Amino acid sequence: MQIDSFDLKILDVLQKDGRITNARLALDVGLSESACFNRVKRLEQQKVLQRYGAQFDQKAIGSFVTVVACVTLESHRQHESARFEQIVAATPEVVECLFVAGQFDYMLKVVARDMTDYLATMDGLMDAFGKMSQFSSYIVMRKTKEEAMAASYLAQKARQPAL
């Protein structure tokens, strides 16, 4: 699928405001309403535009702790990694999981009520998987930035020659 400058503008605007009306979106990106609507539908069908969501302040709901857990598996076989990823996917406290290169195999972002709840979550992962050789915990003291990279910025970077 070819992504052009109008598609990138649409993605940028929707990333900032997923509830924008089609009329306002069309005006912001410089297209007719029907052309804009058709592009959004095409981006959705092609799975470029994957989902719409809302961000909320966790503190409005209650007090939580966020912990980054770095996990090393005993085995590096593909089926073991896949099994671990399935268990993690079924664990609601794990809100992000990254397979990484380096000292650890995975970095998990875990949101829990408190440290007791966090430890119960990690114990549950160890019980369900049973093949973690180690994990380290890093408590998030403060979130200083959380922002998705704009589609137009990514496209610009992709066109630049590698260093």
C-alpha positions in Angstrom: 0.0 0.0 0.0 1.3 3.4 -1.0 1.1 6.1 1.8 1.1 9.6 0.5 1.3 13.0 2.2 -2.5 13.2 2.6 -2.6 9.8 4.4 0.2 11.0 6.7 -1.7 14.1 7.5 -4.8 12.1 8.3 -2.8 9.8 10.5 -1.2 12.7 12.3 -4.5 14.4 13.0 -6.3 11.2 14.1 -3.4 10.4 16.4 -4.0 13.6 18.3 -7.8 13.4 18.2 -9.4 10.2 17.3 -12.9 11.7 17.9 -12.6 14.4 15.3 -15.4 14.6 12.8 -14.8 13.6 9.2 -15.8 17.2 8.2 -13.2 18.7 10.5 -10.6 16.1 9.5 -11.2 16.8 5.8 -10.8 20.6 6.4 -7.6 20.1 8.4 -5.9 17.9 5.8 -7.2 19.7 2.7 -9.5 17.1 1.1 -13.1 16.9 0.3 -15.2 15.1 3.0 -15.9 12.1 0.7 -12.2 11.7 -0.3 -11.1 12.0 3.3 -13.7 9.4 4.4 -12.6 7.0 1.7 -8.9 7.4 2.7 -9.7 6.7 6.4 -11.7 3.6 5.4 -8.8 2.4 3.2 -6.3 3.0 6.0 -8.5 1.0 8.3 -9.0 -1.9 5.8 -5.3 -2.1 5.1 -4.6 -2.2 8.9 -2.4 0.9 8.7 -4.9 2.6 11.0 -5.3 -0.1 13.7 -7.4 1.3 16.5 -8.9 4.3 18.2 -8.5 4.8 21.9 -8.7 7.1 24.8 -6.1 8.1 27.4 -7.1 8.7 30.9 -5.4 9.7 34.2 -4.9 6.6 36.3 -4.8 8.8 39.4 -8.5 9.6 38.8 -9.3 5.9 39.4 -6.9 5.2 42.2 -3.3 4.9 43.4 -1.1 2.5 41.3 2.5 1.6 41.0 4.2 1.2 37.6 7.2 -1.2 37.4 9.4 -2.1 34.5 10.4 -5.7 34.9 13.4 -7.0 32.9 13.0 -10.8 32.4 15.5 -13.4 31.2 14.2 -16.8 30.1 16.0 -20.0 30.8 15.6 -21.2 27.2 15.8 -19.1 24.1 13.9 -21.6 21.9 11.2 -20.1 19.8 8.3 -22.2 21.2 9.3 -21.1 24.8 9.3 -17.5 23.8 5.9 -17.9 22.2 4.5 -19.6 25.3 5.9 -16.8 27.5 4.3 -14.2 25.2 0.9 -15.9 25.4 1.0 -16.0 29.2 2.0 -12.3 29.3 -0.8 -11.4 26.8 -3.3 -13.0 29.2 -2.0 -11.0 32.2 -3.9 -7.7 32.4 -1.4 -6.1 34.7 1.2 -6.3 32.0 0.3 -3.3 29.7 3.4 -3.5 27.5 5.8 -6.3 26.6 9.0 -5.7 24.5 11.3 -8.5 23.2 14.7 -6.9 23.4 18.3 -7.6 22.5 20.9 -7.3 25.2 21.2 -8.3 28.9 17.5 -9.3 29.2 15.0 -11.0 26.9 11.9 -9.0 27.7 11.0 -5.7 29.3 7.5 -5.7 30.8 5.6 -2.6 31.9 3.4 -3.7 34.8 0.7 -1.6 36.5 -0.3 -2.8 39.9 -2.2 -1.6 42.9 0.9 -1.7 45.1 4.1 -3.7 45.4 2.3 -6.7 47.0 0.1 -6.8 43.9 3.1 -6.5 41.6 4.9 -9.4 43.3 1.7 -11.5 43.1 1.6 -10.7 39.3 5.2 -11.7 38.9 4.7 -14.8 41.0 1.8 -15.7 38.8 3.9 -15.3 35.7 6.6 -17.5 37.2 4.1 -20.2 38.2 2.4 -20.2 34.8 5.7 -20.2 32.8 8.2 -21.7 35.2 11.2 -21.0 33.1 12.5 -17.5 34.0 16.1 -17.5 35.1 15.8 -14.0 36.5 13.9 -10.8 36.6 14.8 -7.3 37.8 12.3 -4.7 38.8 12.6 -1.0 38.3 9.9 1.2 39.9 8.8 4.1 37.8 9.0 7.2 40.0 7.4 9.7 37.5 6.4 9.6 33.9 8.1 12.4 32.1 7.0 11.7 28.6 4.5 9.5 26.8 3.9 10.3 23.2 3.5 8.3 20.1 5.7 9.4 17.2 3.8 11.2 14.4 3.3 9.2 11.2 4.7 12.1 9.1 7.9 12.2 11.3 8.4 8.5 10.9 7.9 8.8 7.1 10.5 11.6 7.0 13.0 9.5 9.0 12.3 6.4 6.8 13.3 8.4 3.7 16.6 9.6 5.2 19.7 7.5 4.3 21.0 5.3 7.1 24.2 6.5 8.8 
